[in-house]
Amino acid sequence: MIIDTHAHLVPAPMLEALKTAISRFPSIEMLHEVGKYRLAFAGGAPTRPIAADLQDTDRRLEWMDRETVDVQIVGGWLDAFGYELPPDEGLEWARFTNEWLLAGTRSERLVPIATVPLQSGRHAATALEEALAAGFTGFMLGTQPFGASGNLDDPGLDPFWEAASDRGAALFLHPMFGCGDARLADYGMINAVGRGLDTTTAVARLLFSGHLEKYPGLKIVLSHGGGALPYLVGRLKRNHAIMPNEVADPVAGFRKLWFDSVLFDPASLRYLRDLVGADRIVLGSDYPFPIGDPNPVRIVRAAGLGADEERRILGETAASLFHVHEHARP
């Protein structure tokens, strides 16, 4: 079974339902132009238009057939996670989003992973427990818990990390769109560079704060091959060597991470395999975005890996992490 672990979905029926449910969310504005929807949260700027391919499951399944992908694990769209909302409203928004993710993935080939209101650790823990009870087997998280700012090692998030660790929930960590550096505004660098830097910064803080040791049941998958972290691991080790009393050993936490394959370069994938092992890598596409990999299986086949390694990367590890074989709903 070939499993794509990195994809996004905003079901079209969710947007139709939101038209009549918008009064439930006083801090969300829905903007509808001809054939396009955008959302605005807590008085902020509107999101990018919600692309048609984010909404269309038929076209998605056709793409999966062409690319020999059997199952796709789908999270929401980071722009619409609503981390800027007040916590109570953020919890209601997560419930609404998760309800429609379940409704929009009735095909057994699409496995939804839930969102949580990461702006509040207590509310996020509540959403996690509710989502697991509803049948979700994993979660997609953004790197900046307050929308365009914040750190994942914020003490206010401890109730969420504790709940996720206790439940052994699979967490797919994804960078936000805005990466906070004006130098990235040109040449498409937010996508090409900024997202990887965002992941690198957010996860380095988790490593240096010792979060993966404090919460040993965490199962965190990093998007885009982990950003620059695999290449900088020696530098992280050196930082610990010169500041042993101020930062946790990053290697201990790094060994507990998983990484997707959205690297586009077979040599980069081989390096990641050499560093972390094939059993710590899962297939990803970032469907349906242009910066994603339109032929995700191809890079794995081209990397010159062994048959057992290919099998783990293409599906075995993801099936175990996200309990794909247990995915069933009434």
C-alpha positions in Angstrom: 0.0 0.0 0.0 1.4 3.4 -1.0 0.4 6.2 1.4 0.8 9.9 0.8 1.1 11.4 4.3 1.2 15.1 3.4 -1.9 16.6 1.7 -4.5 19.3 2.4 -8.2 19.4 1.9 -11.0 22.0 2.4 -14.2 20.2 1.5 -16.5 22.2 -0.8 -19.5 21.3 1.3 -17.8 22.9 4.4 -17.7 26.2 2.6 -21.4 25.9 1.7 -22.2 25.1 5.3 -20.2 28.0 6.6 -22.4 30.4 4.7 -25.3 29.6 7.0 -23.1 28.8 10.1 -21.0 32.0 10.0 -23.0 33.6 12.8 -21.5 31.0 15.1 -18.1 32.6 14.6 -18.2 36.3 15.3 -14.4 36.7 14.7 -14.5 35.1 11.2 -15.4 36.9 8.0 -16.2 34.9 4.9 -15.5 36.7 1.6 -17.1 35.2 -1.6 -16.2 36.4 -5.0 -17.1 34.7 -8.3 -16.0 31.1 -7.8 -13.6 32.0 -5.0 -13.8 32.0 -1.2 -11.5 33.7 1.3 -11.6 33.9 5.1 -10.4 36.5 7.5 -9.8 35.7 11.2 -10.0 38.2 14.1 -9.8 41.3 12.0 -6.7 40.2 10.1 -6.0 40.2 6.4 -8.0 37.8 4.3 -6.5 34.4 3.4 -5.4 33.6 -0.1 -8.3 32.3 -2.2 -9.2 28.7 -1.4 -8.0 26.9 -4.5 -10.4 24.7 -6.4 -8.1 21.7 -6.1 -8.2 22.0 -2.3 -12.0 21.4 -2.5 -12.3 18.8 -5.3 -12.0 15.2 -4.1 -12.8 13.6 -7.5 -9.9 15.3 -9.1 -7.7 14.3 -6.1 -8.6 10.6 -6.5 -7.8 10.8 -10.2 -4.4 12.2 -9.4 -3.8 9.5 -6.9 -4.7 6.9 -9.5 -2.1 8.4 -11.9 0.6 8.5 -9.3 -0.2 5.0 -7.9 -1.1 6.4 -4.5 -3.5 4.1 -2.7 -4.3 6.2 0.4 -3.8 9.9 1.2 -3.7 11.3 4.7 -5.3 14.7 4.5 -5.2 17.6 6.9 -6.8 21.0 6.6 -5.3 24.2 5.1 -3.0 26.1 7.4 -4.3 29.5 6.4 -7.7 28.5 7.7 -6.7 26.9 11.1 -7.8 30.1 12.9 -5.1 30.2 15.5 -5.8 34.0 15.8 -9.2 33.4 17.2 -10.1 33.7 20.9 -9.7 30.2 22.5 -13.4 29.4 23.0 -14.2 30.4 19.4 -11.1 28.6 18.2 -12.3 25.4 19.8 -15.7 25.7 18.1 -14.0 26.4 14.7 -11.8 23.3 15.2 -14.9 21.2 15.9 -16.7 22.6 12.8 -13.6 22.0 10.6 -13.1 18.5 11.9 -16.8 17.6 11.4 -16.6 18.6 7.7 -13.2 16.9 7.2 -14.8 13.7 8.3 -17.8 14.3 6.1 -15.6 15.1 3.1 -13.4 12.0 3.3 -16.0 9.2 3.0 -13.7 7.4 0.6 -11.6 4.8 2.4 -8.7 6.1 0.3 -8.8 9.5 2.2 -7.8 9.4 5.9 -8.4 12.8 7.6 -6.3 14.2 10.3 -7.8 16.8 12.7 -7.0 20.3 13.7 -6.9 21.7 17.2 -7.0 25.3 18.6 -3.3 25.5 19.3 -3.6 29.1 20.7 -4.6 27.4 24.0 -3.1 24.3 25.3 -6.2 23.5 27.4 -8.6 24.0 24.5 -6.3 22.0 22.2 -6.2 19.1 24.6 -10.0 19.1 24.6 -10.1 19.1 20.8 -7.6 16.3 20.6 -9.6 14.0 22.9 -12.9 14.8 21.0 -11.2 14.2 17.6 -9.8 10.8 18.7 -13.3 9.8 20.0 -14.8 10.8 16.6 -12.4 8.5 14.7 -9.5 10.7 13.8 -6.1 8.9 14.0 -3.8 12.0 13.8 -3.5 15.7 13.7 -2.0 18.5 11.6 -0.4 21.3 13.6 1.0 24.7 12.5 4.4 25.9 13.7 3.2 29.2 15.0 0.4 28.7 17.6 -0.8 32.3 17.6 -1.2 32.4 13.8 1.7 34.6 12.8 3.8 34.3 16.0 4.3 32.1 19.0 6.5 29.1 19.9 5.6 25.5 20.3 7.5 25.3 23.6 5.3 28.0 25.2 4.3 26.7 28.7 0.7 27.4 27.9 0.7 24.5 25.4 1.8 22.0 28.0 -1.7 20.5 28.5 -1.9 19.7 24.8 1.6 18.1 24.6 0.8 16.1 27.7 -2.5 14.8 26.2 -0.9 14.1 22.8 1.9 12.2 24.5 -0.4 10.2 26.8 -2.5 9.2 23.8 0.4 8.5 21.5 -1.2 10.6 18.8 0.5 11.1 15.4 1.2 14.8 14.9 2.1 16.2 11.4 3.9 19.5 11.9 3.5 22.0 9.0 4.9 25.5 8.6 2.7 28.5 8.4 2.5 30.7 5.2 3.8 33.9 6.8 7.4 33.4 8.0 8.0 36.8 9.4 11.1 37.9 7.3 10.6 40.7 4.8 13.6 39.4 2.8 11.4 36.4 1.7 8.8 38.6 0.0 10.3 38.3 -3.5 11.2 35.4 -5.9 8.6 33.0 -4.4 11.0 32.6 -1.4 8.3 32.2 1.2 7.6 28.8 -0.4 11.1 28.0 -1.6 12.9 29.0 1.6 10.7 30.4 4.3 8.6 27.4 5.1 11.7 25.3 5.6 13.2 27.9 7.9 9.9 28.1 9.8 10.0 24.4 10.5 13.7 24.5 11.4 13.2 27.3 14.0 10.1 25.8 15.5 11.5 22.3 16.0 14.9 23.5 17.1 13.1 25.1 20.0 11.3 21.8 20.9 14.7 20.0 20.8 16.6 22.6 22.9 13.7 22.8 25.4 13.7 19.0 25.8 10.0 18.6 24.8 10.5 15.2 23.2 12.1 13.9 26.3 9.5 15.5 28.6 6.7 14.1 26.6 8.0 10.7 25.4 4.8 9.5 23.8 4.9 12.3 21.1 5.0 11.1 17.5 5.9 14.1 15.4 6.3 14.0 11.6 8.0 17.0 10.0 7.0 18.3 6.6 9.4 19.1 3.7 12.0 16.7 4.9 12.4 18.6 8.2 13.5 21.8 6.6 17.2 22.5 7.3 17.3 20.5 10.6 18.9 17.3 9.1 21.7 19.4 7.6 22.2 21.5 10.8 22.1 18.6 13.3 25.9 18.8 13.9 25.5 22.5 14.6 22.7 21.8 17.0 25.0 19.3 18.8 27.7 21.9 19.0 25.4 24.4 20.6 24.5 21.9 23.3 28.2 21.1 23.8 29.0 24.8 24.6 25.8 25.4 26.5 25.1 22.1 28.3 23.4 23.7 31.3 21.1 25.9 29.2 19.8 23.6 26.4 18.7 20.0 26.2 20.6 17.5 24.1 19.0 18.0 20.7 20.1 14.6 19.4 17.9 12.7 21.9 14.9 14.5 20.6 16.0 14.4 17.0 16.1 10.6 17.0 12.4 10.6 17.9 11.2 12.5 14.8 9.8 11.4 11.5 10.3 13.2 8.2 8.3 13.4 4.9 9.9 13.0 1.5 9.0 16.3 -0.1 12.6 17.1 -1.1 12.4 16.8 -4.9 16.0 15.5 -5.0 17.0 11.9 -4.8 20.4 12.7 -3.3 18.8 14.7 -0.5 16.5 11.8 0.2 19.4 9.4 0.4 21.2 11.8 2.8 18.1 11.9 5.0 17.9 8.1 4.9 21.6 7.8 5.9 21.0 10.2 8.8 17.8 9.0 10.3 17.1 5.6 8.7 14.4 4.6 6.2 11.9 3.8 9.0 11.8 7.5 10.0 10.8 8.7 6.5 7.3 8.7 5.0 6.0 9.6 1.6 4.6 13.1 1.0 3.3 15.2 -1.8 1.9 18.5 -0.3 -1.0 18.0 -2.7 -2.5 20.1 -4.3 -0.1 23.0 -4.1 2.3 24.0 -7.0 5.3 23.9 -4.6 4.4 20.3 -3.8 5.7 17.2 -5.5 3.4 16.2 -8.4 5.1 12.8 -8.7 6.0 11.8 -5.1 6.6 8.1 -5.7 9.2 8.9 -8.4 11.8 10.5 -6.0 11.7 7.4 -3.8 12.1 5.0 -6.8 15.0 7.2 -8.1 16.9 7.3 -4.8 18.5 3.9 -5.3 17.2 2.5 -1.9 16.7 -1.1 -1.0 13.4 -2.8 -1.5 12.7 -3.0 2.2 13.6 0.7 2.6 11.3 1.7 -0.3 8.4 -0.3 1.2 8.8 1.4 4.6 8.9 4.9 3.1 6.1 4.4 0.6 3.6 3.1 3.1 4.5 0.7 5.9 5.6 3.4 8.4 2.7 5.7 7.7 0.2 2.9 8.1 1.6 2.2 11.5 1.8 5.9 12.6 -1.6 6.9 11.5 -3.4 3.5 12.0 -4.5 3.4 8.4 -5.7 -0.2 8.6 -8.0 0.8 11.5 -9.5 3.7 9.6 -13.2 3.1 9.4 -16.2 5.2 10.2 -20.0 4.5 10.0 
